[in-house]
C-alpha cells in the first residue's frame, strides 16, 4: 500500500485526496457469475435497527484496520438515531456505535464501523467511470421479508447498466441499472463482472409509489425531480445507485480516511454466466433474525447468572 498522489490522472479524472491510502492491483480477472456471488456474499452485511422491528438495510465492508472494520451503506439506512447491529457473512451480530457513523455531505452515503476478532473479507473497488452503458452488474443485499417472517435471504441479482447520468438526480444518484431489487437492499454493493464494487445501491422500482415518494423526500430530492423519478420507476427494472467514485471524492471531506483497494481497469466479460439455484443457498439464509441479533446478549446473561460476566 502507498499514498498515491495525483490520482485525478490515475482514476480518469476522479479527484481523490492523497490522505486516502489505496492499492492499485494491475488487472481484472475473468470470473464466473458464481464466483462473483461468492465474493459479494463475504462482503455484504445486513444492517438492522433493533429498536424498530422489520426496519433494515444492507451495506458492504470496505476497509479493515486491525480489529476495526468500516462498512459503506446508504445514509437513509441509518439516518435515524437508534440502536443498530449488523450481521456479517458468518451470521454473527456486531454492534454499531451510532456516534461513530460518518455521513458524507450532499450524497446519500454513510460509513459505519464495527469491531471483531474475526478476519472478514474486504471489497475491492473499481474506477466507476470505466463502467459504461450495457456493462454487466450485480446487486447484493438483504431484502425485507414479509410481515412476521423471521427468515432473511440475501439476494444476488444480475443486470446491466442502462444509463449514466451526467448530472445526478439528487444525493449522488446517477447510475441506472436493470437489476430487479427489493426494499431492504439499499446500501448493498453494485459489482461489475470482475467482482469489484462500482456503486452503492439505493433506490429500486420495487418500492410502491407512496413509499418511494416519501423516501425521495427524506433524502432531499426536490419535488420536480421526484416526479421525474417516479415516472421513470413506473417502468419495471429501473434502479438507481451512487457511483463508487462519488464516495472516493467525498470521503476526505467527511473525515473518512481508509485503506482501500481500488482498481483502474475495465471489467472483463464473465467466463460463465450466473445461474441462480432453485433453492436459496444456506450460506445466504438467516433462519431466525431475532436469535442472530440476540446471541451476544443471551451469552452475557447466561454468564452473569453463574457469576461470570463475559
Secondary structure, 3 states (H helix, E strand, C coil): CEECCCHHHHCCCCCCCCCCEEECCCCCCCCEHHHHHHHHHHHEEEEEECCCCCCEEEEEEEEEECCEEEEEECHHHCCCCCCEEEECCCCCEEEECHHHCEECCCCCCEEEEEECCCCCCCCEEECHHHCCCCCEEEEEEECCCCCCCCCEEEEEEEEEEEEECCCCCCCCEEEEECCCCCCCCCCCEEECCCCCEEEEEEEECCCCHHHHHHHHHHCCCCHHHHHHHHHHCCCCCCEEEEEHHHHHHHCHHHCCCCEEEEECCCCCCCCECCCCCCCCCHHHEECCHHHHHHHHHHHHHHHHHCCCCC
